[in-house]
Amino acid sequence: MRTTTSEIITVDSGSRNRVVRSPDHVRIKRGRFLRLSPEDVTSKPWESRRRVAEARILAVAQTCAQPLVFTLYSALALWGIEGWVDNPDVTFRCEQRYAGSRLPRVRVGRADVTGVLVRQTWMARWTGRRFRRGDLWFDSLEDTALLFACTRHPLEAFVAVCGILRRLTGLDRWALRTSPDADGPIRERLLAVLDGRPGTRGIRTARRILRFASAQCEGVGERAFLWVLLSVCPEMPQLQHEVVVNGTRRFIDFAFPALRIALEFDGMGKLGDTEAEIVRNRRRMFSRDQDLVRAGWKVFHFTWDDFADFEVLRARLVELLGWGGAVVDPQRRGLWRPVPPAVGARDRRA
């Protein structure tokens, strides 16, 4: 977690007006302000949203009179794992009833971060394990994965579980490319916990998510794209598929070797930050695509803009991967659920 307790300052009524007028502080909740750094002014919108999400967790922990154990997206943030929603509600478990509250809209740098709710959950822990960092208590990675899989929209759950599997493997991107089944033992362990509670609500969807989520997806965009892709493709894609062209190793995000189709997801950081980086990386991508085309592959690129309409994205993928009307495996088809505005809204996600 990047935001520290020292950056959340307490303001009494006597100094409140001075701090409110200061451009270096933004109000997180009553009596708690986030001290901004020079980097915050020029940060990217998604970075600002994550910064605010962390500050909100800290502010809630400081001002609540009873001990809290943070769950779901709040636990994910404390583990340093990105979720589908990067401006989430603050969620925790506590013994006494909490009435709930709302945190205000915040402006940081170029980002206008909408307000969120502070929520109490009564959902029990699966493994009983919890972790502590400073004064903050939060769920284990295993509990967080299982709670997401059983209770959240499949898109949110799939993205979270992929990220958790990647963290639990302890491997870097290169090791995962050569060890596609590295997350297998972790997956089986989580499925065994599910088997111990057969009557749990949402368990069928949770099993599908745990079965098909993958540690090989590097970012949130790739994880969300895989979730959509699995629901429409009759054949399983090969992730980080290696192709050697002219003596150079190339890795395809999502490959269908039988069709010679390569699907690439271009995330937010893939092209770089400066104009020079963008030009240089575009040239590299073009050269890479040309190598694959000469080797007989058809290359298709997708971006975050394709998530603006998930039904259109699915239709495009069906057209690309038709297989003459071949049937999609019911387990993978069952991953799909329409994405409601509350989940897909741009002010709640990257």
C-alpha positions as CSV (number, residue, x, y, z in Angstrom):
1,M,0.0,0.0,0.0
2,R,1.6,3.2,-1.2
3,T,-0.3,5.8,0.9
4,T,1.1,6.0,4.5
5,T,-0.7,7.0,7.7
6,S,1.5,10.1,8.0
7,E,-0.1,11.4,4.8
8,I,-3.6,11.4,6.4
9,I,-3.7,14.4,8.7
10,T,-6.2,15.2,11.4
11,V,-7.7,18.6,11.4
12,D,-9.5,20.3,14.3
13,S,-12.2,22.9,13.9
14,G,-9.7,25.8,14.5
15,S,-7.5,25.0,11.6
16,R,-10.1,23.5,9.3
17,N,-10.7,26.6,7.1
18,R,-6.9,27.1,6.5
19,V,-6.5,23.4,5.4
20,V,-9.7,23.5,3.2
21,R,-8.3,26.4,1.2
22,S,-4.9,24.7,0.7
23,P,-4.3,23.2,-2.7
24,D,-2.0,20.6,-1.0
25,H,-4.8,18.9,0.9
26,V,-8.0,17.2,-0.1
27,R,-10.8,16.2,2.3
28,I,-11.2,12.4,2.5
29,K,-13.8,12.4,5.3
30,R,-14.8,14.6,8.2
31,G,-11.7,15.7,10.1
32,R,-9.3,13.8,7.8
33,F,-7.4,15.2,4.9
34,L,-4.9,13.7,2.4
35,R,-1.6,15.6,2.1
36,L,-0.8,15.7,-1.6
37,S,2.7,15.4,-3.1
38,P,4.0,17.1,-6.2
39,E,3.7,13.8,-8.1
40,D,0.0,13.7,-7.4
41,V,-0.6,16.8,-9.5
42,T,0.6,15.1,-12.7
43,S,-0.4,11.5,-11.9
44,K,-2.6,9.6,-14.3
45,P,-6.3,9.4,-13.5
46,W,-6.2,5.7,-12.5
47,E,-3.2,6.3,-10.3
48,S,-5.1,9.1,-8.5
49,R,-8.2,6.9,-8.0
50,R,-6.0,4.2,-6.4
51,R,-4.3,6.8,-4.2
52,V,-7.7,8.1,-3.0
53,A,-8.9,4.5,-2.4
54,E,-6.0,3.8,-0.1
55,A,-6.4,7.1,1.7
56,R,-10.1,6.3,2.3
57,I,-9.2,3.0,3.9
58,L,-6.7,4.7,6.3
59,A,-9.1,7.5,7.2
60,V,-11.9,5.1,8.0
61,A,-9.6,3.0,10.1
62,Q,-8.5,6.0,12.0
63,T,-12.0,7.3,12.8
64,C,-13.9,4.2,13.6
65,A,-14.3,3.5,17.3
66,Q,-14.2,-0.3,16.9
67,P,-11.6,-2.7,15.4
68,L,-12.1,-3.4,11.7
69,V,-11.0,-6.2,9.4
70,F,-11.0,-4.9,5.8
71,T,-12.5,-7.2,3.1
72,L,-13.0,-7.5,-0.7
73,Y,-11.7,-4.5,-2.6
74,S,-10.3,-2.9,0.6
75,A,-8.3,-6.1,1.3
76,L,-7.2,-6.2,-2.3
77,A,-5.9,-2.7,-2.0
78,L,-4.0,-3.5,1.2
79,W,-2.4,-6.4,-0.6
80,G,-1.4,-4.1,-3.4
81,I,-3.4,-5.9,-6.1
82,E,-5.4,-4.0,-8.7
83,G,-9.1,-4.9,-9.1
84,W,-11.6,-4.2,-11.9
85,V,-13.1,-1.3,-9.9
86,D,-10.3,1.1,-8.9
87,N,-12.6,3.5,-7.1
88,P,-14.3,1.0,-4.8
89,D,-16.5,1.3,-1.7
90,V,-14.6,0.8,1.6
91,T,-15.7,-2.6,3.0
92,F,-14.9,-4.2,6.4
93,R,-16.1,-6.7,9.0
94,C,-16.6,-5.7,12.6
95,E,-18.4,-7.0,15.6
96,Q,-20.9,-4.2,16.3
97,R,-23.4,-2.9,13.8
98,Y,-22.1,0.0,11.7
99,A,-24.8,2.3,10.2
100,G,-22.9,3.0,7.1
101,S,-21.8,6.4,5.6
102,R,-20.7,8.0,2.4
103,L,-17.3,9.5,1.6
104,P,-17.2,12.7,-0.6
105,R,-16.1,13.3,-4.1
106,V,-12.3,14.1,-4.3
107,R,-10.3,16.0,-6.9
108,V,-6.6,14.9,-7.2
109,G,-4.5,16.0,-10.2
110,R,-6.5,15.3,-13.3
111,A,-8.9,12.9,-11.7
112,D,-12.3,13.8,-10.4
113,V,-12.9,10.8,-8.1
114,T,-16.6,10.2,-7.3
115,G,-17.9,9.5,-3.8
116,V,-18.2,6.0,-2.4
117,L,-19.9,4.2,0.4
118,V,-18.5,2.8,3.7
119,R,-20.0,-0.6,4.1
120,Q,-20.0,-3.3,6.8
121,T,-20.2,-6.9,5.7
122,W,-21.4,-9.9,7.8
123,M,-19.8,-12.4,5.4
124,A,-17.8,-15.0,7.4
125,R,-14.2,-15.7,6.7
126,W,-13.5,-18.9,4.8
127,T,-10.1,-19.9,6.4
128,G,-10.2,-17.7,9.5
129,R,-6.9,-16.2,8.6
130,R,-6.3,-12.5,8.7
131,F,-3.3,-10.2,8.4
132,R,-2.0,-7.1,10.0
133,R,0.0,-4.2,8.6
134,G,0.5,-1.5,11.2
135,D,-2.9,-0.8,12.7
136,L,-4.8,-2.3,9.8
137,W,-6.3,-5.8,9.8
138,F,-7.5,-7.4,6.6
139,D,-8.5,-10.7,5.0
140,S,-6.0,-13.3,3.7
141,L,-5.5,-13.6,-0.1
142,E,-7.3,-16.9,0.0
143,D,-10.3,-15.5,1.8
144,T,-10.4,-12.5,-0.5
145,A,-10.4,-14.8,-3.6
146,L,-13.2,-16.9,-2.3
147,L,-15.3,-14.0,-1.2
148,F,-15.0,-12.3,-4.6
149,A,-15.7,-15.6,-6.4
150,C,-18.9,-16.2,-4.4
151,T,-20.3,-12.7,-3.9
152,R,-19.3,-10.3,-6.7
153,H,-20.2,-9.9,-10.3
154,P,-18.2,-12.6,-12.3
155,L,-16.2,-9.9,-14.1
156,E,-15.0,-8.4,-10.8
157,A,-14.4,-11.8,-9.3
158,F,-12.5,-13.1,-12.3
159,V,-10.2,-10.1,-12.4
160,A,-9.5,-10.3,-8.6
161,V,-8.9,-14.1,-8.6
162,C,-6.5,-13.8,-11.5
163,G,-4.5,-11.2,-9.6
164,I,-4.5,-13.2,-6.4
165,L,-3.4,-16.3,-8.2
166,R,-0.5,-14.4,-9.7
167,R,0.5,-13.0,-6.3
168,L,0.3,-16.4,-4.6
169,T,2.5,-18.1,-7.3
170,G,5.3,-15.8,-6.3
171,L,6.6,-16.0,-9.9
172,D,7.5,-13.1,-12.3
173,R,6.1,-12.7,-15.8
174,W,8.9,-14.7,-17.5
175,A,8.6,-17.6,-15.1
176,L,4.8,-17.7,-15.6
177,R,5.3,-17.7,-19.4
178,T,7.2,-21.0,-19.2
179,S,5.2,-22.4,-16.3
180,P,1.5,-22.1,-17.4
181,D,0.3,-24.5,-14.7
182,A,2.2,-22.8,-11.8
183,D,-1.1,-21.7,-10.2
184,G,-2.6,-25.3,-10.4
185,P,-1.9,-26.3,-6.7
186,I,-3.2,-23.0,-5.5
187,R,-6.4,-23.4,-7.6
188,E,-6.9,-26.9,-6.2
189,R,-6.5,-25.7,-2.6
190,L,-9.1,-23.0,-3.1
191,L,-11.5,-25.4,-4.8
192,A,-11.0,-27.8,-1.8
193,V,-12.1,-25.1,0.6
194,L,-15.2,-24.5,-1.6
195,D,-16.0,-28.3,-1.4
196,G,-16.1,-28.0,2.3
197,R,-19.1,-25.7,2.1
198,P,-21.3,-27.2,-0.6
199,G,-24.5,-25.2,0.2
200,T,-22.8,-21.8,-0.1
201,R,-24.7,-19.3,-2.2
202,G,-22.9,-18.6,-5.5
203,I,-20.7,-21.7,-5.2
204,R,-21.3,-22.9,-8.8
205,T,-20.2,-19.6,-10.3
206,A,-17.3,-19.5,-7.9
207,R,-16.0,-22.9,-9.0
208,R,-16.1,-21.8,-12.7
209,I,-14.2,-18.6,-11.8
210,L,-11.5,-20.6,-9.9
211,R,-11.2,-23.2,-12.6
212,F,-10.6,-20.7,-15.5
213,A,-8.9,-17.8,-13.8
214,S,-5.2,-17.6,-14.7
215,A,-2.0,-16.2,-13.1
216,Q,-0.6,-15.6,-16.6
217,C,-2.6,-12.5,-17.3
218,E,-0.4,-9.5,-16.4
219,G,-2.9,-6.7,-15.9
220,V,-6.5,-5.9,-15.2
221,G,-7.3,-5.3,-18.9
222,E,-5.9,-8.7,-19.9
223,R,-7.8,-10.4,-17.1
224,A,-11.1,-8.8,-18.1
225,F,-10.5,-9.6,-21.7
226,L,-9.9,-13.3,-20.9
227,W,-13.2,-13.4,-19.0
228,V,-15.1,-12.2,-22.0
229,L,-13.1,-14.4,-24.4
230,L,-13.7,-17.6,-22.5
231,S,-17.4,-17.2,-22.7
232,V,-17.5,-17.2,-26.5
233,C,-14.6,-19.4,-27.7
234,P,-15.2,-23.1,-28.4
235,E,-11.5,-23.8,-28.0
236,M,-9.4,-22.7,-25.0
237,P,-6.9,-20.0,-25.9
238,Q,-3.2,-20.4,-25.1
239,L,-2.0,-17.6,-22.9
240,Q,1.5,-16.0,-23.5
241,H,2.0,-18.4,-26.4
242,E,5.6,-18.4,-27.6
243,V,6.4,-18.1,-31.3
244,V,9.9,-17.9,-32.7
245,V,10.2,-15.7,-35.8
246,N,13.5,-15.1,-37.5
247,G,15.3,-16.3,-34.4
248,T,13.3,-13.9,-32.1
249,R,11.0,-15.0,-29.4
250,R,7.5,-13.5,-29.5
251,F,4.8,-13.9,-27.0
252,I,1.1,-13.7,-28.0
253,D,-1.3,-12.6,-25.3
254,F,-4.1,-15.0,-26.4
255,A,-3.3,-17.4,-29.2
256,F,-5.4,-19.9,-31.1
257,P,-2.7,-21.9,-33.0
258,A,-5.2,-24.1,-35.0
259,L,-6.7,-20.9,-36.5
260,R,-3.4,-19.0,-36.5
261,I,-5.2,-16.1,-34.8
262,A,-3.4,-13.9,-32.3
263,L,-5.3,-11.6,-30.0
264,E,-3.4,-8.8,-28.2
265,F,-4.7,-6.6,-25.4
266,D,-3.0,-3.2,-25.4
267,G,-3.1,-1.9,-21.8
268,M,-2.7,1.6,-20.6
269,G,1.0,1.3,-19.9
270,K,2.0,-0.6,-23.1
271,L,2.7,2.4,-25.3
272,G,4.5,4.5,-22.6
273,D,4.0,8.0,-21.2
274,T,6.0,10.4,-23.4
275,E,5.5,11.1,-27.1
276,A,9.0,9.6,-27.8
277,E,8.1,6.4,-25.9
278,I,4.8,6.1,-27.7
279,V,6.4,6.5,-31.2
280,R,9.1,4.0,-30.3
281,N,6.8,1.4,-28.9
282,R,4.3,1.7,-31.8
283,R,7.2,0.9,-34.2
284,R,8.1,-2.1,-32.1
285,M,4.5,-3.3,-32.1
286,F,4.2,-2.8,-35.8
287,S,7.5,-4.7,-36.4
288,R,6.3,-7.5,-34.1
289,D,2.9,-7.8,-35.9
290,Q,4.6,-7.9,-39.2
291,D,6.8,-10.8,-38.1
292,L,3.8,-12.7,-36.9
293,V,1.9,-12.0,-40.1
294,R,4.8,-13.3,-42.2
295,A,4.8,-16.4,-40.0
296,G,1.1,-17.0,-41.0
297,W,-0.7,-15.4,-38.1
298,K,-3.7,-13.0,-38.2
299,V,-3.2,-10.4,-35.4
300,F,-6.0,-8.4,-33.8
301,H,-5.6,-5.7,-31.2
302,F,-8.0,-4.7,-28.4
303,T,-7.9,-1.8,-26.0
304,W,-9.8,-0.5,-23.0
305,D,-12.2,1.3,-25.3
306,D,-13.5,-2.2,-26.3
307,F,-15.0,-2.5,-22.8
308,A,-17.3,0.4,-23.5
309,D,-19.9,-2.2,-24.7
310,F,-19.3,-5.8,-23.7
311,E,-22.0,-7.1,-26.0
312,V,-20.4,-5.6,-29.0
313,L,-17.0,-7.0,-27.9
314,R,-18.5,-10.5,-27.6
315,A,-20.1,-10.2,-31.0
316,R,-16.8,-9.2,-32.5
317,L,-15.0,-12.1,-30.9
318,V,-17.7,-14.5,-32.1
319,E,-17.2,-13.3,-35.6
320,L,-13.4,-13.7,-35.4
321,L,-13.5,-17.1,-33.7
322,G,-16.7,-18.7,-35.2
323,W,-15.5,-22.2,-35.9
324,G,-18.5,-22.7,-38.0
325,G,-21.0,-22.7,-35.2
326,A,-19.1,-24.9,-32.8
327,V,-20.5,-25.1,-29.3
328,V,-18.9,-23.3,-26.4
329,D,-18.3,-25.5,-23.3
330,P,-21.2,-24.8,-20.9
331,Q,-18.8,-24.2,-18.0
332,R,-17.1,-21.4,-19.8
333,R,-20.3,-20.1,-21.2
334,G,-21.6,-19.9,-17.7
335,L,-18.9,-17.4,-16.7
336,W,-20.8,-14.7,-18.6
337,R,-23.2,-12.3,-17.0
338,P,-24.4,-8.9,-18.4
339,V,-22.3,-6.1,-17.0
340,P,-24.5,-3.6,-15.1
341,P,-23.7,0.1,-15.2
342,A,-22.6,0.1,-11.6
343,V,-19.8,-2.3,-12.5
344,G,-18.8,-1.0,-15.9
345,A,-19.1,2.7,-15.2
346,R,-16.0,4.6,-16.2
347,D,-15.9,6.6,-12.9
348,R,-15.5,3.4,-11.0
349,R,-12.8,1.6,-13.0
350,A,-9.6,2.2,-14.9
